[in-house]
Each structure stands twice: as structure tokens, then as C-alpha cells.
Amino acid sequence: MDASVVGIRLASGVVTPLVKKLFRGEGAGAGLVDRPVRISSYVSLREQRVLSRDDLRRLADKLVAEALRAPGEQPLPPGEEAGVAAALAVTLHSLGDLALEDAQAVEMGARAFAAELRKAAPATGLGRDAELFHDRLLETTCLHVLHFFTTRSTYIPAALVEQARRQAEVIAKIDALLARIPRQDGRDAAFEIRYLAYLAQRHSTLTIYGIDLPPGSARWPLDAAYVSLEVVSPTPDGLVRWPAAPQWLRDGSRAAEASLHHGYRILLRGEAGSGKTTLIQQLAVSAGREGALADLVPYVLPLRTLTRHGQPLPAAKDFLAATALKGQAPEGWEDRVLRAGRGLILVDGIDEIPEAERARARDWLVDLFAAYPHNRWLVTSRPSAVRPDWLAGEQFAELVLVPMNQPAVAAFVTRWHTAAEAGEHLRDQLLESLATKPELARLATNPLLCGLICALHRERRGFLPSGRKELYTAALSMLLHRRDRERDLRLPELAEEPQLQLLQRLAYWLIRNGRTEIGRDRATALIDAALPAVPAAQALGDAGAVLRHLLDRTGLLRAPTEDTLEFVHRTFQDFLGARAALDEGSLGELTRHADDDQWEDVIRMAVAQGRPLERAAIIRDLLVRNTDRAVLLALASLEYAAELEPELREDARTAARRLVPPANPNAAEALGRVGPLVLDLLPRGEDARGGDARLSVRAAMAAGSEEAVGYLAGYRRNPDEEVRELLVRAWSRFDRRRYAAQVLTQMDPPPRNLVVESDDQLAALTSFTGPPDLHIGNKVSRTALAAFLARQPVSGLTFWYFGGGTDVEFLRGHTSLRRLVINGWSELGDLGPLHGLPLEDVSLYIGSDLPLRRAIASWPRLRTLTLHGRDGAWSFTDVSPEARPEAIELDEADPDLVGLGRLTSLRRLELGRSWRPGSEAAWAELSALKELREIAVSCAVLDGLAVFADLPSLRTVRFYDDDEPWEDGIEERLLRRFPHAELEMVPQAYEV
């Protein structure tokens, strides 16, 4: 890519207004300062009138579009424009972090200044060509930025003072700098290479339960095994809560591993076995490679290990204390990494430490955030372990891992059978069983249970247990009793029951003590105390020999360190702990902990394994306690009770009805986690209205069962807009074809802004009740879209950086189309098929010189027209005489107002930052708009507006936040001219 080409495309007249938006205007004063001003004080990113991340993205979009205007060979592969713009926006945001002074920056020159910005910004994650284009475009932009610095009134005299001062201080500054900089002997870089290799080795495999991979290992490669999980936001409006919340999660669920690509602080909640720890492994291994996390250094901090002996949580210098590399990092390495904002801190298992210690853990996290604010953080927990706003004050976004949908389950099953070399026949047989057995399919949405189902299906040659209790029991049998026989080992055989008796004692000790790890000495003592009551186990030797057998032969225990043990998964610990509680008759102890999240699964597993009288006692005691959590736990336990008095079942449902409909979104999520049982309690679609309907739909979405599809279908005619938005967002949680057939295509009126991200999703959408409104993602192919539109009329289309060729021929004759948004389609060269369509709402940012005249003239029903950038030639005279536009929004265009005066239907007019009146005729055209109620102009135009414009209906005057100076008394003159109007700044949010 030739930098000169970019320079030609970014002429000063184009780029200067864009660059000016990055900086605040000068304040009053003579500029009598004794030193240049820091760049960060210029930047308009953190003051009251801010330029947000979305604004930066908007500017970057325009810079990329302008750079690609010139004819000839394009410097980017198709579809990479959006990636370059996103990376450029992130890099430009680093202006606000630079400690450089303006004189220093000018002295450096554009290339070195651009390099400083690159160092201050995260890695772009772009391909080679796109990276090169980004760097050249950044360098050219920096050239204009530096020119802007030199034009400011304070620069020249202040720079002269600074130059003299710096000549006297240069030696002292160099000495001080050398004293602060660590030795540049490459030790940090060398250790990072070694550390990342260690992490890749340590975390690059997963446990596959029930099989052995040669040479006798139960591990399989993470790269081959990992199935991408999805997250959603639990907030009431579905938006992720971090500064400048991005669009990426707004319309539904997204890949979990992408969360830290977009947000810097994430609290991730997920049920047991939902994949939280596996996700942390994936992030730890992928950091340091190519992509958005390439320059980051991961630190994996499992709280269960760090707190097992009650020791303080580690300071940054001790992050490697629990690893094999303890004490081997260069002194101060962790601090240097974190001060540079290069850390990826992965804190696993807030729920796996006792509740009494969680406040201390939060204080530890807050101290780390304060000391190292610019790193990326992921903290995991079970859903109810900490309150919803536990880290909200620290600018954490909360995300929830959702159960695997049908495609994810199919991918998991396929990868499992490939790793196990189990054969396609068994795989296909299992997939068929999952398709025909709803209860089994619901269990399989949990990654842990899905793995157990795969293992049992292989072990039993197609025979599968039907429920969760049966599944766990069969899995324990497989791991305990059959493991050695599968491997043809000639060792003393110990029956299942004695092993279970010993293991459950370890499990119950861990549960009672709020731990997931136990010291080897403690475990040996517990087994020694139990051996007299379990004589069959004495054949293996003393307590130490028995413990070695349980560790080496059962597949249920593992040793994370030489002196500690843990169960291979918390689920097995809870199941065995529940068994121990039942054997001890500790039903009261179980229910006393009903409000402790660490005991929830233990209680449910006790109900599953208990005898009828024990089940009844547990559920009855939960209802007597009558807390919200206890009642929900009683209701959830009904699913596990194979035999229970009908009256007691009804008592549990009756008690839960006071929680229905849920009081708020968090209560809805908690209610939904009960499972499909809650669907019978929630109000049906025809009976629910307003807030009750919204919260009921949220609860059903959280139930994580395909059975919820039928319930949600009852809301397909609900008129509430939020309910309809929730129904649209829920698509990704369920089988795409079933949900599309029962809910989306039956919505009346049809859905709006339905996001379609793949050809498969598009194919799942059959006939609607009317023309839908679709948001077409950039992964949808032109072929699939054309086939869909050939059979289905639509009312609205949004194209987001669509790579669909050079024309819109597939829209020819679509007389149902009313709304059209094109955001980034630089290849588009022909709007002819749109001519004559009854479009009412049009927004265009094509990114080319494609003429718009004929298209605009052919839309007789036009009501709203939005034009971003400086796309092709047009004028107000082009608007069809039959059209009655009510709103016209311009951005960077500098339009001639000829013909504007005849558009007397206008109520809102945004003329853009660049418009300046060329003559008195312009004011005459504007003054013809007697019904205009809102106008937006540059600050430079406000004085003329107050003097020359005659707009009797005006109620709002908006101005752009640019560097144009205000004239004295302008606000008073405007209010005298337009006594009923309010003065406002144009909102800078850039909605994508």
C-alpha cells in the first residue's frame, strides 16, 4: 500500500474538519503559559461535552471511506473496511492517554507520533494488508493532527519557551529517564515467551469423562474440543453496561470468548458445568496469539486454590505463586505488564470460596483495579453467588453464559466423538436421540452433562439414562467400577459402594467448609477415620494407599498440587455430598443452608437421591423457611422428585405463585433458572400485559428449555414493543428453525429489526404474517438474500457493511419496502433497482461517489432522509415534488439550499457541521419552512440564524460540538429571535 495514495485521498479540505472534532476549542486568555499543553488536555474525550467512542468510530468510518474514494485497485480485501475503521477508532482514542506535549509531538514528526499512538492502543487484530492500510492512514491523519497543533494560538510562543527550557534540562531528563527504565536486556520478553508456552501447555487440554486417550490420558486438545459458548446481558434493556457500550451484544447473544475483545471488565455468571473454567482456559491459551488479545499477558487466578489455606489473596507480584514458574519472573515484571495495561486477569470461581470471604475478595479486586486500571478483567461466578450489582460500581459489565443451543450441542457431540474415535454411527445415533427426547436434549445443553451423555452413550452402546440423577449415577458407575476393567489393569478390585462411601465423606467435608480443595493430609485423616466402617476398602492397605487408589483409579479426584486434592468437577462433589448428608440424616443441615448458593445443587441432588419421606421432609422444610430463595429451591426440586405426594407438589407451586410474575429482571432470571416447571406458573401471553408480560418473557427465556418456545409463542401477538424486542433477541437461545416457525414468523405485526447473521438463519425464516423488517449482517451472502427476497416481501432492510456485489438488483420491484439503511457498501455502483420504490425512511452511508440524484427524485413517499458523509451528488431540488419529507439529516455535506424552500412539510432539519450560508438566498430558502420545529447547525451559523432566519414554529435549536467560537450574546439573541425555542447540543451518540 503506497502512503502517497492515502495522502491524495485525504485532502486537507476533507480531513481537517474531521481532525478538529478530536479536540476541544481553546478557552479564553492570551496563552501566556510557560510550557506547551499536554495533548490529553486538548482531546475532547473526557470533558462534559464529550466525544464518545462511538463518535470516534464515526470519524474513523469517514476517514476510511475518504481514503478509499479514489479509483483504481482497492488497498483492502473486500469486507475489511469495518475492521480497519474499528481499529483506527481505538487507536485515535489513545490520544486521550498520551502524556506527550504538543511541542514534543510536532518535533517527533507524523511517523513517530503515529507509532506512539500505536503503542498506547491495543493490538488491531487485522490481517497483513488491512494492518498496513491502517498504519498508513493513521500516519496521514497524524500529519494533519500535528498541523492542527501548530495553528493554535498558544503553540508558537509556548513552544519557544519550552525549547529554551528543554535545552538546559535535557541531560537531567535523560539521566532521570534512564534511572526509571528497567534494563533493556530482553529478560522480560524472554520470560513472556516462556510463560505463554507454559500456559499453552498447562491449559491446552480438556478432560473427557469416561474414555481414555492413548497413552492412558483422559485429556484432549482444547483447540480440537472447544465449542464456542454464548453470552447474553442480564440488564433490563439487554445492553452491556460499560462505558460506550457497543452494539455487538445489543441484538442477542454473542460468542463468550469475544466479550473481552469489546469490554475491559466482565463479571461472567454461569451454572455448574456451563463452561466458565473452560472459557478461562481458552482465553489463557489464545492470549499472546494473533487477534484482539495478541499483546496481552494472561494471569489465571483460581480462587479455590489461592484461598485453600485461608491465606491472603495475592498482590500482583504473587500472581504466579500457584504456578510452576513461581519466583522465576524478572523482578517487577508483573508490575510492568500491568502498568502498561497489557494484563488479562482471569479470576475463576467467586462462588467457590465461602460466602464470608467474598467481601474480602471484592476488596482485593477493587484494590487491584485502582492500582492497575487499564487492564482486562474476567471474573466468574455461579448465578446467585453474589448480588447483581456486586461489581457494578467498578464499571463491570455483567454477562450470563446461556445453555448451548441445538447447533452448539451438535458441534459438541461431533467433536467429542472425533476425539474419542467413537465413530460416525454412534455420533449419528446420539444426535437422533437428542432430537427425539426433549428431556435428554435439555440436559445436553450443559457442556458437562453433554460430555457425560456422550461417554455413557458410547459405554452403553446406545442406551442412555433419562434423568439427571440417573445420568450422574451411571457416570459414577462408569468412572468407578468400569475404569480399570476398560484399561485391562490387573489390580485389586473394589466394589462401587465402598469407594462411594469414602469419596462422599471427602465431598461433604468440602461442602461443610465451603471449599473445593482439600489438603492431602486432611483427606488421609478423613479416610483413616472412615476405614473401620468400610472394611472392604481395607484390602487396599492403609488410608494413604486407599487415597492413592481413589486418586489414581477412580477418575473422580485429581491433584492440582502435590499437597492438595479436588474433585474433577464441582458437580460430582455436590452429588456425593448430598449422598453423605442423606446417609447421616442431616436433612436439617441441608435446609438451614437454603439461602447459601454453595448448597443449592447439594439440596437438589439430595431430593433426587433421597427416599420419598426424605424428599418430602426437605421440600416441606424449605417451604416452612419461606424465603424467596428457599421457595424457588423447593419448586426447582420438584423436577428431581420421582415420587412425592401430590399435595406437597401443589403446596410448592402455590408458594411460588407469590413470586409470579417476577418483581424485576433479576427476579425473572432467578425464577427462570428453576427450569421448565416455572412455565406452568407464568401468566400466558393472552393474559399478561405491560411489565408483567415483559418479566414473564424474560423468565421463560432464562428457563433454558425448548419447552419455553411454545410458551413464548403465546406472546407473538403482544403489542408491547419491549416484549416484541425480547422475542426477537431470544432467537439465538433456541433451535433456530423451531423458534422461527413458532414465534418469529407468527408475530403480528411482523418483527422489526430482526438480526440475521447467517445464511442458515435466513433459511429458517419462512412465511411471515406480513413483511418483516430485517437487519442483514455482513456474513449473509448475496445468493441467500436474493433467494429469500424472491419468496418473501420485506418492509425494512438494514445492510451493515454488506459485501453483496455492485448492485441491488434483488430489491427491484419490492413494493413493500418502506425503510432502507445502507451503512458501508463501497462496491455499490447502481441504485437503479431502487427507483420508484415507495420508500419512506432512507439512510445512506455508501462510502463512494455514487450519484444519488435520480434515486432521491424517484421516491414519492419519502418522509425521512439521512445522508452520512459526502456520498454522491444530489440537491434539494432532486426531491420528488410528490414527496412530503418531515425530516432531513445531513452530516458532512455542505449543501446548497436551492430548492429547500419548497419542502414546506419539513419539521426537522439537520444541516451538518460543514454547512455555511452562501448568500441571502440561502436564508430565504430556509425561512420558507414555516412549520420547521427543529434545526441543527454549526456554532458558526448561529449568529446568522438569529439575524436572518424567519422560523415562527421553531422550538429547538441544536448546535454541533465543534471548535467554532461563540459570539458574545448569541444565546440571548437566539432566544429573542425564537422565543419558544430551546438551545441544545447535538447528541454525539453514533448508533450503528
HUFENMO-V101490 format. One record per helix or strand. SS is the DSSP state (~ for helix, > for strand). FROM is the first residue (numbers start at 1). TO is the last residue. If there is no record, write none. Layout:
# HUFENMO-V101490
ss=SS from=FROM to=TO
ss=SS from=FROM to=TO
This chain:
# HUFENMO-V101490
ss=~ from=3 to=9
ss=~ from=12 to=20
ss=> from=23 to=23
ss=> from=38 to=38
ss=~ from=39 to=42
ss=> from=43 to=43
ss=~ from=53 to=67
ss=~ from=81 to=97
ss=> from=101 to=101
ss=~ from=102 to=108
ss=~ from=110 to=120
ss=~ from=128 to=151
ss=~ from=155 to=180
ss=~ from=187 to=203
ss=> from=205 to=207
ss=> from=213 to=213
ss=> from=217 to=217
ss=> from=219 to=221
ss=~ from=222 to=225
ss=> from=230 to=233
ss=> from=254 to=255
ss=~ from=256 to=262
ss=> from=265 to=269
ss=~ from=276 to=286
ss=> from=297 to=302
ss=~ from=303 to=306
ss=~ from=316 to=318
ss=~ from=333 to=339
ss=> from=343 to=348
ss=~ from=350 to=352
ss=~ from=355 to=371
ss=> from=376 to=381
ss=~ from=392 to=394
ss=> from=397 to=401
ss=~ from=406 to=420
ss=~ from=424 to=436
ss=~ from=438 to=443
ss=~ from=447 to=459
ss=~ from=468 to=480
ss=~ from=483 to=486
ss=~ from=496 to=512
ss=> from=518 to=519
ss=~ from=520 to=531
ss=~ from=535 to=540
ss=~ from=543 to=553
ss=> from=557 to=561
ss=> from=564 to=567
ss=~ from=570 to=584
ss=~ from=587 to=592
ss=~ from=597 to=609
ss=~ from=612 to=625
ss=~ from=628 to=640
ss=~ from=646 to=659
ss=~ from=665 to=672
ss=~ from=676 to=680
ss=~ from=690 to=702
ss=~ from=707 to=713
ss=~ from=721 to=733
ss=~ from=736 to=742
ss=~ from=744 to=746
ss=> from=754 to=756
ss=~ from=759 to=764
ss=> from=772 to=776
ss=~ from=782 to=791
ss=> from=794 to=800
ss=> from=807 to=807
ss=~ from=809 to=811
ss=> from=819 to=823
ss=> from=830 to=830
ss=~ from=832 to=834
ss=> from=841 to=845
ss=~ from=853 to=857
ss=> from=864 to=867
ss=~ from=876 to=878
ss=> from=887 to=890
ss=~ from=900 to=902
ss=> from=908 to=910
ss=~ from=920 to=927
ss=> from=934 to=937
ss=~ from=939 to=948
ss=> from=956 to=959
ss=~ from=970 to=977
ss=> from=982 to=985
